[in-house]
Amino acid sequence: MEKYQDFQLEKQELLKKYGVREVALGLGEDEAKRRLQKDGLNQLTSQKTPKWKLLLRQFHNMIIYILLFAAVLTLLMGHVSDAIIIAVVVIVNVLIGYYQEASAADALEKIKGLLSQEATVYRDGIRQDIAAEKLVVGDVVFLEAGDNVPADLRMVETDNLRIKESSLTGEADSVEKNADQISEAATPLAERNNLAFASTAVTAGSGIGIVIATGAHSEIGKISTEVAQTKSEKTPLMKEIDNLGKGITWVIIGVSVLLFILSLLLETYAISVLTLAVVTMIVGSIPEGLPATTSVVLAMGVNEMAKKNHTIVKTLPAVETLGSVAVVATDKTGTLTKNEMTVKDIIFSKRQLKVSGDGYDPTGAILSADNQVVELDEELKLFLEAGFEANDTVLHNEAGWQINGEPTDGAFLTLYYKQFPFPKKTEYTEIDMLPFDSDYRYIAKLVEKKDGQRILFIKGSPDKLFLMAKANGKQKFAEDYWTNQVTNLTEQGKRVVAVGYQVVSNLVTQITPELLTKGIHFLGIAGIIDPPEESVIPALKEMNQAGVSVKMITGDHPLTAKAIAEKLNLAPEVSVITGGQLEQMSPQELEQAVVENQVFARTTPQNKLEIVAALQKNGLVTAMTGDGVNDAPALKKANIGVAMGKKGTDVAKDSADMILTDDNFGTMAVAIREGRRIYDNIKKSILFLLPTSFAEGLIIAFTILLQKDMPLQPTQLLWINMVSAITIQFAFIFEPAEANIMTRKPRQSTGRIFNRHDIFQMGYVSILVAAISLISYEWLLLQGVTRVVASTMMINIVVLSKIFYLFNIRTKAPLFSKSFFTNPKAFWISGTMLLLQIALTYLPFMQNWFYTAALSPLEWGIAVAAGVVILAITECDKLLRIKNKAK
């Protein structure tokens, strides 16, 4: 690491370091070409995964491998229709997985688009415009209002230069830039005021800077690299389902191999018959409907959230992840707050007023200390007019109230229109304007009234206006009083702006600093803050009740951040730590600090990423919300990244898994509730799916052990697993949330999807279904019924058992309770499945494809009775559990 960083160097040291003789000369063209050839273009590169690779990746799945193996075997044995149906199942699963991955956008392409297209440079003493991608380290760049900064610059000359860096650092307002040397090496990124960063926007003034970093070495480039290198975490549910699928598959393969060997030793079946029997068992036992079923439930949940909750979920597993979130790490500006500076306090020498309403919408009133609307007197009128006139920002209402200019100035425009109609019918004519200057730290305007009187309005930094007020011998200025008021507002995290005026001679036509130093009439001060979103406070309360803690990560000053956090009731006791402090910690200390602190101030994009990673190392499923470019790496690293849809940058939205289209953080609580509901319903659907698959495997296994002919064909088993499972399991999509869903703690990220009782219930239901099916099948054969009819009844026993079992699994409440009717679609879906079973049983083409035949009323009665038995036994089990839990 260098002894001194660029922001610490004096101007001549900087020029020497980068080989620049004079600022006005810049680099020579030959030297610039040499550096360009050595360092490369000032651009960001990204690699997109080809679509064909995404498609092939979907085949890398244990269940898919087994199904492909089964399809090849059945094809080799001449069972073409069986092979085709298995292949269709494989294609459905692959296409669903491909769609999920292909729909995720590439954030790096949007980051590339943030870089400026052209840059104004000095080369060989000539000021010229060049393509920004041809900038090199050491180039001298000229900036002016309206420019995008083309690379990271160390400023050497500035004239009232202000740059908006909110997307990079989180600061809501534009930042004053200067060319002053900074001595402290540990100065946070947001406070390096002699640096300008690539992709940020110049809002006022001009300046000249030396390029110190281009392309991937710039701050935006580092973010791009972080996004590219950050691997998205698999969701807890997907990990659980992957492990479940692998475990089940290996057990089934192991049992199948043992049965195959045993049957060979017993010499019961011919090799071809035995092979088909084992393939049939594998196809029946493996839950090939598991990936597709999970995806369907998630997809429908995503669709419901988009319709009802103003959320766009880009990757299906992300919606379930919300249900296991233990920590929400969130940006402040534009997420917890409006990113719209608002005047909340007006303080005069003898009274203090409050202002209602937040943001740039001029709805609200000016209130007294006891919340009474105040009358417009001369003092207040002058204060409002001074703040309005000493202003070069514009407020407009186009698809919502917005400003063009500085947020602090916009706050005074909104304040004015809370008292006067919009737009203003001005009684003043502008004579001269002195724009805000970082050296003077105030803005002033000279106006003339209709009666010819000229007034100078001014607003700016309190310390600057205090000096002017003391110079006015006609007004007694209580400096201690005003200093205490400024301190009080600052400790509340508010920005303080002082306002004053002076009546001047009609001979005055120009504003000069010397004119102002002669004295002004001091009016008062305003306390300005970026206010919290209205929906945030109740949402935070609901999240805390659900055991979800919220961490605020911001580039703001610690005092401001803490004040906002306390106003939001972020935690019972708010503790603040800065990014600089985090950087001095060991990994172990960092992991402890992220748990103990609620607010992280003056953070860099790297800090945000490290905070999210440290939370995850503590075993906490972490959601990250944000809207800026600086949030992108952390959004991608988090278990679920959530971006703002309106104010969010394209980079943030593309890095996130979910987008809040209404920019409402309050939607997070609703989304967490929905995520928990979806997780519950996915778990129920798996508990519902697996016993049937296991039962089918047991039917074939018992048949092999008993040395009988196979009662079911592979295609019949696939019908049960895919068609009936997915159809019936649509019912879980519409299942409402359980009553206690937002009072229980988040589930552990390392927890298992099933508890002991779940496994016990799946076991006994599987055995029951298999036993009833085989006994009924053998009994029918003894009655002289054909094997085709007996196997058709067996299919209907399994499917009707599923339909009855559905009404046990649907809810944790007893069957005959008010919960029975909370999901009317379950009845419609069950009816649809019955119609499909009738079609399977009676339609000729279905009989040909699936080897079925018509059933008599007796055979239907046996199938219905089997379902009733399964429901009765599982409901008795549920009632016993409810009774034991109540003890």
N, C-alpha and C positions, 0 to 999 in steps of 0.2 A: 504493500500500500504506500502511496506517496506521502512524503512528510507533510505537505500542505495540499489541501484540496483546492480546486479552482476558485471557489467562492471566498477562500481565505487570502487569495493573492492580491497584491496591489497591481494597478493597471500595467505598469511597465514590466513587472515580473510575468504577468499573464501574456503580454505581447511577445516577450522573449521566449517563453515556454513554447508558444505555438508558431514561432518563426515569422512574426508580423513586425515589419520595421515601423510603420505608421498606420494608424487607423484609416486615414484617408486614402492610403495606397492599397491596402489589403494584400492578398496573395498575388503572386504572378501567375499567369495562365499556365506556364510550364510546370510550376510547382504544384498548382491545383490538379493538373492532369496526372502528375506523378503520384500524388496522394490518393486520387480517385482510383488509380490502377492498383495501388497497394491496399486500400481499405475497402474498396467496393462502393456500390451505389448507396445513397441515403434512402433506403427503402426496407420494408419488412417482407420476409418470405414466409410462406406457409405451404404445407403439404396436405393435400386432401386425400383421404382414403378412397381409392377407386370403388365405384358401385359394385363391380364384379367381386371385389374382395369382401365387401360387406355381405354379399349374397352367400359366398362360400363359407364365411364365418358362421352362418346360421346352421351349417351342417355339423359343426363341432359341438356335438351334444350327445351324451350317452344314449338317451332315449331314441334320438334320430338314428344313431348307428345301429341299434338293435332292430329298429323297424326296417331299415334298409336291408339288413341281413335277412330278416324274415321275408321281405318282399322277394329277394333274389332266390331264396330257398323254395318258396312256394311257386315261383315262376319256373324254376328248374324241374319241379315235380309236376308241372303241367297244370297247376291251379292258377290260370291266368286271371280270372275275375278277382280272386283273393289278392293276388299281387297288385292289381290295378288299384283296388280299394286301399291297400296299405300305402301304396305310393301317393295316393291322393291325400291321405292323412299326413304324410311327411311334407308334401308341398304346402299344405295349409299352415303347418307349424313354422316352416321356413319363411314363408311370405310374411307372416305376422311379425316374426323377429326382424326381418329385413326392413319392414316398414318403420318399425320403432327406431332403428339406427339411422336409416336414410333420412328421416324427417328432422333429425337434429342438425341445426344450422352451424356453420363454421364461423366462430367469432373472429378468427385471425383475419379473414378477408375484410371484415368491417374495420378492424384496427388499421389495416393498410390504408383504408379510405380516409382515415383521419389526418394523415400527413398532408401538409400543404403541397399544392401543385407547382407553385412558382416561388422564387425567393429573390429579393433585391440585395445584391452584393457589391462590394468594392473589389475590383481586380485590376491590377496595373494602374491604379489611380482613377479608374473609370467606374461610375455607378451604373449597373446594368441588371436586367432581369434575366435569370437563368432558371432552368428546370430544377425544382427543389431536390430531385433525386441525385443531381450532380454536385450538391454541396459537399464540401470536405471539411475535416477538422482544421481549424485555423482561419476559415473564411470569415470575412467581416460582413455581417448582415444588418441591413437597415429595416426597422419595423415601424409601422404607423397604424393608426386606428383602422380596424377592419381586416387586418392581416391575421392569418393563422401562423403561429410560430413554426418555422420549417424544420428546426433541429434544436437540440439543447444549446442554449447560449449563456455565456457569462457577459452581462451587460457592462459596457465601458462608458457609455454616455446615455443619459435619459432626460427626457423633457416631458414631465407630467405623464409618464408611462404607467398605464394600468392594464393588467392582464387578468382575464377571468379563468381561474384554474379549478373551478368546482368539480369538473368531471375527473380531475386527476388527484386533487388533494382533499376535496370535500368542503372547502371554504365556500360559503354562499355568496360572498361579495367579491368584486374584483380586487386584486392585490396590487398595491403600489410597488413599483419597481424602482430601484436606484442602482448606482454604480459603486456604492460604498463597499469597502473591504469588510468582511465578517471575520472576526478573530476566533470565535468559538467553533472548534472542529465538530462538536456534537450537535450543531444547530439542526433542528428537524427540517425535513424537506419543505414543509409549508412555510417556514420562516427564512428560507434562503432567498431573500428579496433582491439579490443581485443576479439571480438566475432566471431565465425564461425557458419553458419546457415545450418540446415539440408537441403539437396538436392542440395547445391552448390558444385562446383568442385575445387579440389586443382590442381593448374597448375604448381606450383614450390615449392621447399623446403619441410620442414617438421615442425611438431609441436606437442605439447601435450596440451590437453584441458580437462576441467572438464565438464561433462554433466550437463547442467542447466535446460534443458527442453526436453521432449520426446513427441512423438505422437501428439495428438491434442493441446498440450501446446506449441509446437515449433512454429516458425514463419510460416513455411509451413503448420503446422496443423491449425493455426489460419485462414490462407487463405482458407484451406479446409472447416473449419467451416463456414466461411463467404459465400463461394460458396453454401454450403448446405442450409444455412438459408436465403440466398438472393432470394427473389421471383421475377421472371421475370415479368416485367410490361406488361399488355395487351396493344396492339398497339392502337393508337387513332382510326383508322378505325374500328377495332374489337369492341371497346367500342361503337362507333357510331352505328354499325350494330346490336350489341346486344340490345342496347336501342331501335333502330328502330324496330327490330323484336318483342321485348316484347310489345312495344307500339301498333304496328299494331295488334298483336295477341289479346291483351286485348280489343281493340276497336271492333275487329271482333266478339269476344266471346260475348261482351256486346250487340252488335246489333243483333246477332243470338238469344240470349236468349229473347230479347224483341220481335223479330219477332215470335219466337216459342210461347211465351205467348199470343201474339196478335192473332195468327192463332188459338190457342186453344179456345180462347174466341169467335172468329168468327165461329168456328166449320166448317171451309172450307175443311180441309183435315183430313183423318184418321191419327191416331197417327203414324203408320208405314210410311205412305207417307210423313207426316210432318217431321218426324225424318230424313228420307233420304234427304228431301229437305234442311233442316238446315245443315246436314253434307255436302251436295253438296256445299252449300254456303261457309261453312268454308274452305273446301278443295280448292274451287276456289279462295277465297279471300286471304288466307294465302300464302305468297310468299315462298313456300317450295323450290323453285329453288334458293332462295337467298344464303344460305350457299354454295351450290354446285357451283353456278355460280361464286361467289366471289373466291372460291378456284380454279376453272378452270382458271379464268383470272390471278390470282396470280401465279399459277403453270406455265402457259405459259410464263408469264413475267420473272419468275425465270429461266426458260429454256433459254430464249433469252439472259438474262444477263450472264449466264454461257458460252454461245457460243461466245458472242460478247465482253463482258466486263471483262473477267477473274475473275468472282465472283461466289462463291458457296453460295447460300442462303439456310440455313438449315431449317428454319421455314417460311412457306409461307407468313404470315402477315408481316414479317420483311421487305420484299422488298417494301411494301407500306409505311411502317414507314419512310423509307428514304425520302419520299416526304414531310414529315412534320417536318423533323429535323431542329431545330433552332440553336443548338450548337453541334459542334463536339469536344469532349474532347479526346485528343490524347496523347499517349506516344511519347517521342522524339526518343529514341534510336531504330533504326531498323524500324521506321515508318516514321517520318519526315526526319530522317537521315539514312544513309546507314548502320550504325553500322560497319563501316570499316574505321579505323583511317587513315588519309591521310596528308602527308606533303604538306602544302600550301605556306610556306615562308621559304627561306633560307637567313640568314643574316650574312654577313661577316663584317670585320672591315671598309671596304670602299665602300661597295655596298650591295644592297638588291635585291634579286631575288624572283620571283613568280613561282609557279608550277601549271600547268594546269592538268586537269584530276582528277577524284575522285574515291575513293575506291581502292581495291587491283588489279584492272585491270591496268597493266603498260602501259596504253595509255595516252599520254600527253607529255608535254615538259617543260623545264626549261627556264623561260623568264626573260628578263630584266624589269626594272621599266616602260619602254615604250613599253612593250609587244613584244619585239623582241627576237627570239630564241638566246640564248647565246652559244658561243663556249666553248668547254670543255677545260679549262685551268688547270694548275697544282693544283691551290687552290680548284677548284670545284671537280676535280678528287679525290683529297685526302679526301675531305668532304664526297663524295659519298662512297668511299671505306671504310672509317672509320665507317660510319653508317651501311654499309653492313656487314663488318667483325665483329664488336663488336655486335654480334647478335647470338641468339640461337633459332630463329624461322625459319620455312620453309614456302616458298610460292610455291603453286602448282596450276596447271590448270586442274582440273577434274570436268567436268560439271560446269564450272565457276571458276574464280580465288578465291582461299581460302588460309587461313594460318593455320598452326598448331603451336600455341604458342601465344605470346603476341601481341595484336593489335598494340602497339606503335612500336615494332620491325618490325612488318609486314609493317608498313608505310615506313620504311627505305629500306626494300627490294624492295617494289614497286617503290620507288623513284630511286633506283639504276637501275632497269630494264627499266625505261623511257629513260635512256641514253645508256645502254648497252644491248646487245642481251640476251635473256633468252634461256636456262639456262646459268649461268656464267661459263666461262672457266677460273678458278682462276689462278692467278700468285703467290698466296701466299700458304704457307704450315703452318698449325696451329701447334704451339708449346705448348701453354697453354691457358686456358680460365678461367676467373674469372666471374662466373655468377652474375647476378644482386642480390644484397643483400640489404634488407630494412635498414640495419644499415649504409651502405655506399652509397646507392642509385646511383649506376652506374654499368655498365657492361664493361668488358675489355677483349681484346684478343691479345695474343702475336703471331705474324706471322713471317715467314721468306720468303724473296723474292728469286727468282732463283739465284740472284747474291750473296746470302749469307747474305744480310743485314737484320737485325731484327728490326721490327717496332711494337710498342705497340699502338693499336687503342682503344679508349675509348669513351663512350657516356653515358650521365646520367643527373642528376639534375644540373642545372646551378650553384647553390651556391656551390656545391661540386667541380665542375670543375673550377670555378673561383679561389678557393683557390689554386688548383694545378697550374693554369696558372700564378698566382702571384708569385708562388715559382720558376718559370722558369726565371732565371736572364737574359737569352738571348733574351727574347721577351718582348717588352713593352706592358703591359696590361691595356687598358682604361676601368677601372671598371665602372665608371659612365655611359659611353656610353652603355656598355652591360647591365647594370642594367635597364637603361631606355628602351632598346629594349625588355627585358624580360617583364617589366611592361606593355608595349604597347601591346604585343602579349597576355598577360594574360587577359587584359581588353577586348580583342576581343573574349574571351572565348576559347583561344587556349592553348593547352598543350605545354610547351616549353622544348626542349631537347637540351643540349649542346654537342658538338662533338670536340674531340681533338686527338692528336697523339704524339708520342715521338719515336725518333730513339734511340735504346738501343744497348748495347754491345752484341756481339755474345756469351758472357759468361752467359748472362741472360737466364735462362730456365724456370723460374717460375714467375708469377705475384703475387706481394704482395702489400697490401695497402701502406707499407712503401716506396716501389719503386715509386708509383704514387705520393706520397707527395713530392718527390724530384723535381717535376715539369713536366708539359706537354706543348706542343705547341698547343695553343688554335686556333681552326679553325673557329668556328661560332656556330650559334644556328638555330634550326628548329622550326617553328610554326606548330603544328599538330592539326587537328580538325576532328571530325566525320562529314563529309560533308552532306549537305541536298541532298535529292533525287531530280534529275533534274525536275521531273514532278510536284513537290510539289508547286512551286511558282505560275505557271499559274493556278493550281487547287485551291489554296487559293484565288487567285484573282477572279475566277469564283464563288466560294462559297460566298465571301464577296458581290459580285454583287447580289447574290440570297438571301441576308439577313441572311446567315448562318455564325455565328461567330465560330472561332476555338480557343480552349484553349489547351495549351501545359502543360502536367503533366509529370514530370520527377524526377528521383532521383539525377540528376546532380547538380553541384554547381550553385548557382543563376547567377553568371557572365557568365558561359558557356551557360546556358539556355537562358539568355537574348540576348547574342550575336547571337545565332542560330535563335532566334525568329525575331530579327531585320533583319538578313540576308534573312529570308524567307518572310519579309514584313507581318508578322502574323497579325499586326494591325498598324494603323497610329502612335500610341504611345504605347509602350510595358511597362506594369507594372508587376513587379515580387513580389511574396509572397512565403514564405517557408512553408513546412508542419508543422514545429515547431510553427510558428506564428498562423497557422490555429487552432492548438490544444489548443491554449490559448483563442480562441474566443467563445462567446456564439452562440447558434444556429442562432439567428437573425443576428449577425455580420458575421457569416460564409455565410449565404445566400446572404448578400450584397457583401462580398468579392469575391465570385465566379463570380459575374457579373462584378465587377469593374476591376478584374485582368485577364490578358491574359496568364501569365506563373506561374506555380506552381512548385517550385524547392524543392529538398531534401524531397520528399514525400514518405510516407510509403503506403503499400497496403490499410491500413485503411483510410488514407487521400484521396486516389483516390476514394474509395467508398463513402466517405462523400461528396466529391466535386460533384460527379455525382448526389447523392441524393439531395444536396442543389440546384443544377441547376434545377432538376425536381420540387422541391418545389416552384421555381420561375415560374412554369408553362411552362418551356422550354422543348420541346421534344429533348432528348439528345442521341447522338450517341457516343460510346466510341470505340476508336481503340487502339490496343496494340498487343504485341507479347509475353510477359513474364508471368510467373506464378503469379507475383505480380499484373498483370492486371486482373486476372480471376474474382475476386468478382465484380469489377467495370464493366467488360464486361457483366456479367450476370445481374447486376442491371440496366444498361442503357436500354433505350427504344429499342435501337438496338446496340448490341455488334459486333464489326468488328475486326477480327484477321488476321494477316499476314500468308499466306499459306506456304511460304518457310522458313522464319526465326522464325515463331511463334512456341511456345511450344505446345505440344499436349493439355495441360491444357487450354491454351488460346483459341485454336481452338474449343475445346469442350464446353467452356463456352460461346462462341460467337454465334450470330445468322447468321453471314455472314463471309465468308472467302475470302480475296483478294488473289487469287492464284499467282498473279505476284508480290506480296508485294509492289504494287504501290499505294501510298496514293493518287496519282492523279486520280485513278479510283473512289475515293469517289465522286468527282464532277460529273463524268459520272453516278455513281450509284444514286446520289441524283436526277439528271435530270430524270433518268429512273423511280425512285420511284414516282416522281411527275406525270410523264406520266401515270404510272399504276394507281395511285390514281384517276386521272382525268377519266380514262377509266372505273374504277370500279364505280365511281359516275355516269358516263353516263349509264353504264349497269343497275344500280339500278333505275335510272330515267326512263329507258326503260322498266324494268321488272314490276315495281309496278303499273303503270296505267293499264296494262293488267289484273293483278290479281284483282285490285279494280273493273275493268269493269266487270269481271266475277262474282264477289260478288254482284255488283249492278244488274246484269241481274237476278240473283236468287232472290235478295231482292225485286226487282220490281215485279217479277213474283208472289212471295208470297203475296205481298200487293195487287196485282191485282187479286189474287185468280185464277191464271191460272195453267195449267199443266207445269211441269218442262221442259224447252227447252233443257237443257244439263244434261248429266250424269257425275258423279264424275270422271270416267276414261277419259272422253273427256276434262274435265278441267285440269286434271293432264297432259294430252298430251300437252295442250297449255302451261302450266306453266313449265314443266320440259323439254320435248323434244324440243319444238320449242324455248323456251327461251334460253336454253343452246346452241342450234345449232346456232341461229341467233346471240347470244351474243359473239360467237367466233370472230365476226367482230371487237369487241372492243379491242381484244388482239393485233391486228395489226394496230390499229389507231395510227398514228404518233403524236408526241408532238405538242401542240399549240405553236404558234410563240413566245409568251412572257413567256414561262414557267420558264426560269431561270432569269427573271428580277423581278418577283413578290416576295413578302415576304412569308416566311413559314406560313402555316395556323396555327391557334391557336389550342393547344391541347384540349382546352375546347370548341372549336367551334362546330357547328352543321354541319352535312353533307349537309343539304339542306337549302337554303335561302327561303325567302317568295315567290319569283317567281317560284322556283322549285315546291313548294307545290301547288301553284295556277295552274301551268301547268299540274301537275299530276292529279289534280282534274278535270279540264275541259276535258282533253284527256280521262280520265276514263268515264266521263258522255257521251262524244261524242260516244265512242266505244260502250258503253252499249245501248245508245238510238238508234243508227243506227242499231245495231244487233237486238234489240227487234222489232223495226218498220219493218225491212225487214222480220223478222221471221213471224210476224203476217200477213203481206201483202201476203207472200207466202201461208200461210194457207188459206187465203181468196180466193186465186186462185186455191184451190183444191189440193195443193201439200201435200204429206205425211209429218208427223212430223219428220220422220227420215231424209228426204231430207232437210227439213227446218233447222233442227239442224246441219246437215253437212254444209250447207251454212253459218250458224252462226259461226261455228268453223273457216271456211275459211275467214269470215269477220274479226274476231279477229286476226287471224294469218297474213293476208295480211295488216291489219292496222299496225301491228307490223313491218312488212317489210318496209312499206313506212315511218313509224315513225322513223325507224333506221336512215334514211338518213337526218332527221332533227337533231337528237340527236348527231350524229357522231362528229360534229364540231361546234364551235361557229360562224364560218364564214357562209355567206349565201349559200344556196343550189347550185346555179349556179355560182360557183367561182372555182379557181384552186384547192381548197380543195376537190372538188367533186371526183376527180380522184386520191387522195393521198393514198387511201386504196383499191387497186383492189380486195383484198380478200373479201371485203364486198359484191361485186357483185357475186362472186363465192358462198359464203355462203348463200346469199339470194336465188340463183338458187337452191342450195341443199335443202333448206327448202321448196321451191315450189315443188320439186320432191317428198319430203316426204309427202306433203299435197296431191299430186296426188295419191301417194300410199295409204294414209289413206282413200281417197275418193273412189278409184276404186278396190283395191285388196280385194278379198273375205275374207281372214283371218283377215285383218284389219277391214273390215266392221263388222265381227262377234265380235271382241274384243271391238271395240270402237263405235258400234251402228251407223255406217255411211252408206251412199248410194251415187250412182253416181249423178252428177250435170249436168244440161243443160248449154249451153252457156249463157243464161240470168242470171242464178244464179251465174255463175262465174263473169259475168259483174258487178253484184251488189256488189260482194265481192271486186273487183278491184276498183270500184267507191268509196267505203267506204274508202279504203286506200288512194286514191287521195285526198279526202276531208280532212282527218286527216293531211296529209302532207301540203296541202295548208294553212290550218288554223295555224298550228304550225310555218310554215315559215313566215307568215305575222306577227305573234307574235315576232319572232326572229328579223325581219327587224325593227320593231318598237323599240325594245330594243337597237339595234345597233345605230339607229338614235338618241335616247334619250341620250345614252352614249357619242355620239359625240358632243352634245351641250355643 
